[in-house]
Amino acid sequence: MSCAMKSLVEDNDRYLKSFQLFLERSSEHKCMQDFIHGILPDILASVGEGKANLNVMGVGSGAGEIDLEMFSQLHLKHPAVTVDNQVVEPSAQQLHLYKVLDQDCTQCSRDFSPLLHTDLLQILQVSGLMLYYVKDPGATVTFYQSLLDRNGKLLVILVSDESGWGKLWRTFRTQLCNTEISQCVTTGDIKAYLDSKTVSYQSYKLPSQMDITECFTEGDQRGELLLDFLTEVLDFSSTAPPELKRGVLDLLKTPDCSKEVDGRVIFNNTLEVLVVDPLQ
């Protein structure tokens, strides 16, 4: 990343604004909800078999909407089981929103933390993992996999390498990505790691899209926020070298990243869930 450009995560307020706009303009949560209601129940059936209590961890849980949907399905599958849940989320604002959302939930006991406390770690039946912004995604997967119970499952949710993100990051990784953290990681990277370790897993594609039309209108505030989120660069429009900005915008309009629908530019935001088995 050019020294003139800063990572978006350095400005938490702008990051949260761009993330909220991303959620409004994309079908990300909708495709996750479809997975939770359509596929996840069968996965959860074996996880809680014969258990009176389940230990569940969410890493990068955000404001908790998706986590709580998962717990609703878990409760439907195992209504008599109690759940201990550790939530790890570095954003104080997101943790606060999660706690507010969680006020009416009586199905679980929860511990909220911005950092992982190793003294609180237990054998896990389910662990949900977001791998953006960690130093070593492969080692992180192996660590959480090592915590799984015999019938436990690790759920890794990331953008697919076949998405527009994959093409964007493969093309401009050296210019956009912070090399010290896994800012530009896709399921393709994780599957390659798991395959190299002969780890068994199942994968599920979650088709998703995002309207990025405003990105191509110079000076549009919403477009600039979305560009920041897409590139992970703070104030990308004003700090990126002209040739990089032009290259990114040109690529975002290509069929590798987006399609045009009724005059709108619709970005390929496809996600993928990897369901990883315990270490043998």
CORQUIZI-V202083 format. One record per helix or strand of 2 or more residues. SS is the DSSP state (H for helix, E for strand). FROM is the first residue (numbers start at 1). LEN is the number of residues. Records with the same first field share a line. If there is no record, write none. Layout:
SS: FROM-LEN ; FROM-LEN
//
This chain:
E: 6-2 ; 53-7 ; 82-7 ; 108-6 ; 124-6 ; 148-12 ; 201-6 ; 209-3 ; 233-2 ; 258-4 ; 264-5 ; 271-6
H: 8-3 ; 12-14 ; 28-20 ; 65-13 ; 92-13 ; 118-3 ; 137-10 ; 164-13 ; 187-10 ; 213-4 ; 221-11 ; 236-4 ; 242-11
//
